[in-house]
Amino acid sequence: MTKELERILPLVQKPARYTGGEYRAVVKDKSEVTFRVAFCFPDTYEIGMSNLGMRILYGVMNAIPEVWCERVFAPWGDMEEQLRAHGIPLYGLESGDPIAGFDLIAFSVGYEMSYTNILNMLDLAGVPVRREDRGEDSPLVVAGGTCCYDPEPISDFIDVFSLGEGEEVTVEMIRLCQRAKAEGWSRARLLGALGQVPGLYVPSLVEVTYNDDGTLRALTPKHGVKLPVLKRIVSDLNASYFPTQTIVPSTEIVHDRVMLEVFRGCIRGCRFCQAGYAYRPVRAKDPQLLVEQGIAACKDSGYQEMTLSSLSTSDYRPLERLCDGLLDYCAPRDIGLSLPSLRADNFSMGLMRRLQATRKSGLTFAPEAGTQRLRDAINKNVTEEDLKQSCRVAFSGGWSSVKLYFMLGLPTETDEDVLGIADLAKKVLAWGREFGADQRRGIRVTVSTACFVPKPHTAFQWEAQVDRAEYMRRVTLLREHMRDRNITYNWHDPDTSFLEAVFARGDRRLGAVIQEAWRRGAKFDAWSEYFDMARWMETFADLGVDPRFYANRERGRDEVFPWEVTSVGVSRDFFARERERAYQAVITPDCRRQCSGCGANQFCPGGVCDA
Amino acid sequence: MPKDRLRFAKEGRARYISHLDLMRTFQRAFVRADLPIKHTEGFNPHPFISIALPLSLGFSSQCELLEFGLLPGVEREEVPARLNAALPEGVRVLECYPGQRPIRELAWLDYAISLDLPRGGAALEAAWREALGRESWVVEKPSKKAKSGAVSLDIPKMVKSFTFTDDPEGTRTLRIVLAAQNPGLNPSVLVNALTAEFPDLLPDGVRYRRLEVLDSEGKVFR
């Protein structure tokens, strides 16, 4: 550690975030390493270290002997101030070396509101933020993560995007970069070669043209690139790397526990949910392997808590068997087991007893919409009877508080649907009083609403987001009809949802806005300490870009979408069919009941998913 | 309560692990090392670990003491090596032994305060020597506990002894033995008082290291 760093660390909050040196952090001998990677997460250490994908790819890259992958997180404002004041460039946590001298700078991008942090981190590193300004010696800047399914808003800043699951393609990319380095290729030649690798999207190799009305005319690939670039997946999760020996932070992080990934994908097909489509097809892990990996991870980390991780965890067929296997180890050692993602339609008594064996936390269900009609329209196949059954199980089992998540502004939503949320909340409260195990304890129901953000690669990718005034009108309507002191109502800030909607389906013209907002001081936009809506709106106005064009406009049926440079493997025709069914409030059965022909079976050997 | 004691060093990057985080780190390290230890009793039992005299963030030390209770089945001699394999960089267990004397008998702490003085340190040394040698020198220290928001410390009474050494490369080290507890004098409070008293004599950088824990007679405490 340098003396300069030693002098500033006592001046900042939580300095352990900036030192590295944690248990299981990978430190390699520089003389034996020929390729250096800075793996960046555009948010704080506490958030980034809680990301399972980061941990997986860190392990994958460091498994290559001559490659050294280090972590970099966004420094909080006090640290940034000190780094800039003392001229200390952004460094890798493992070595403390400036990352501008590394071969590869890779960002994990999971949230639109972290875009400005990407620019800020590049700038702190001393790397030009725009890709066209980078020279032959600049590190290659790559990005992966769910935001990259519409890479266009940040394509001015990123040389290469990696689409989908990174376990395999990351290694292929590094191999190619190593070869380019050894053979002295030009940057252009390397980018051309990377553009041929399945799963990699190189924005400089695609030209975008526009119509007079501002919509896209065409996405034209150059140099033999094929569009769309199809995401990559790992076919066999059982054979794939899983980090049982992983870094244990020396300071508290958000998810400070063992994360055990049970399966990828989701059988459900909720029409609003990008993850549900983007992670297809479903691939489950073997329960016996999971038990072994879970126990190994507990032993190696010393964590006293484990969580199962996946979309809709209760859809894992051998879930009870898996829980039993893990609890055999966890219960006698006081290790808590939690399942964060349960559905209201299959939360069983058996499962509840297993969870009770350890610690009891609150229960959260996400009906998403207040009426059956709207739940059918979004294909959230949960009925009121399902919810009642789950509440009965929960309340009679001793839980006394339930959280309910909803979205406002879903396509086809009417005031009747909004008021349906109030009705449902009151019913849950009544069920709590009816089934509650301890009648002396009060029942608490917490209702949360967020403003619906239409996402690319979903059935609702054509839809307009309701504007702020309309969202707030619905919030007020709901609040006025849900005044009960045992019901708490929280609603999310619509400003953030608006910007999410702009960037989630944006095009390349937003790059200038992001850069200018960052130049004016935008960073950590996901944090209320830093977020400034007025600055964003002024920037849009000054650059003559109308954000409503992106957020609040319904797209034409055949409009060219900027995100169609990428594909998650699900066809546009399928999304269009699903949108039609939404308008008819017709449900689509889950993948286990019936294949709906979404297209994701192209990833499966023999063309059949193992849903 | 538990009778086992560790002496450990905290150095390098580990200097920035806070007291609370260090407790958590040790709790997990005991699990990783498969060393079963005694738990607290009561409704929510957790592994009993107590670290004497929390070290300020950024200080290094070679004499931190941790109390715990080893459950039967493990020899104390095995503990340092097994824990060291399970601890983060910079935290190193030096010995494990049965604790005999109560921590309250720990009276003095021996510190090395390294001062970066690239332009020479003779004037600073002379001034600081004078202040430390006064009969009485009362400074106010902000305190959350005191009603007035500050406590008065008579610094010379909390200094047992000190020496200066002139090291190469523009560094001088103040070796000083300070009161450990009830009340103790944190060396950074001392340095702040000295730099406030002599504002034109400022070191470029200051590093603190705890060298030894002593009893009221100035003998090594274990």
Interface residues (C-beta under 8 A of the other chain):
Chain A: M1 K3 E6 R7 L9 P10 K14 P15 A16 Y18 T19 G20 G21 E22 Y23 A25 V27 V248 S250 T251 E252 K299 D300 S301 G302 Y303 Q304 D334
Chain B: G12 R13 A14 Y16 I17 S18 D21 L22 R24 T25 Q27 R28 A29 F30 V31 R32 D34 P45 L57 G58 A86 L87 P88 E89 G90 D116 G205 R207
